[in-house]
Amino acid sequence: MSLLNVQDLSFSYDGMVNVLQDVSLVLEEGTITGLVGPNGSGKSTLIRNLFDLVRLQAGSVRIAGHPHDRPEAKKQALYLASNDYLPEFLTAREYVTMMGRLYDLEVDHREALDLFRRFAMEGRYDHLVEDYSHGMRKKTQLVSALLVRRPLTVVDETLNGVDLEALHLAEQEFRRVRAEGRSVLLCTHDFAVLERLADRTVFLDLGQVVQDAPTAELVERHGSLSAMVFDHLGSGPR
């Protein structure tokens, strides 16, 4: 059974122009999959459909065998958005506690303190989020995901705005997540990160899957993921 199974997903915001057109995607357990594409390609709309943030119009989405709108499916997946919106009236301790409760988990605050130390935020765990910088909020999002540790974590540009040391640490942690048999869908414009991390890369453009293949195979074929994307974007009118 696949961890994530998307079949023939189509979606339109105005009922006329499809933002997604017959998109199919399968993620297995214990994998890191990259999701790339230009702005407007449908990546964020795809993710919103996965998490039932918009009403499914055509096709199907199943998470761990369950329809994506069922509580059983929603317990299996966690979404890290591209923005840094966090409840500013909470401390990080209160925020990660709240995240744990959403998934019926008791957070290990010793582990959280260790992650805060490793992400260069030692001493800030009990400070209000409103006092955090953009980078600290992003790192708090990452820490919460590493603590809650769902079978599927979807990361939508969350790595933007973190420092190089935090990026390196996040890559290490994602590899640990994969080694545990959990999966990550990593949406990013940082092709170098995907070349280091991703087992597979899905290239979405104009709402359609252009490529879906092992990352190493795509790099061998095109020279790099960036070459693959820019060669396609420059191949004709859009």
ABEGO torsion letter per residue (X at the ends): XBABBBBGBBBBAAGABBABBGBBBBBBBGBBBBBBEBBGAGAAAAAAAAAGABBBABEBBBBGGBBAABAAAAAABBBBBABABBBAABBAAAAAAAAAAAAGBBBBAAAAAAAAAAAGABGAAABBAAABBAAAAAAAAAAAAAAAGBABBBBBGAABGBBAAAAAAAAAAAAAAAAAGBBBBBBBABAAAAAAABABBBBBBGGBBABBBBAAAAAAAAGBAAAAAAAAAAAEBX
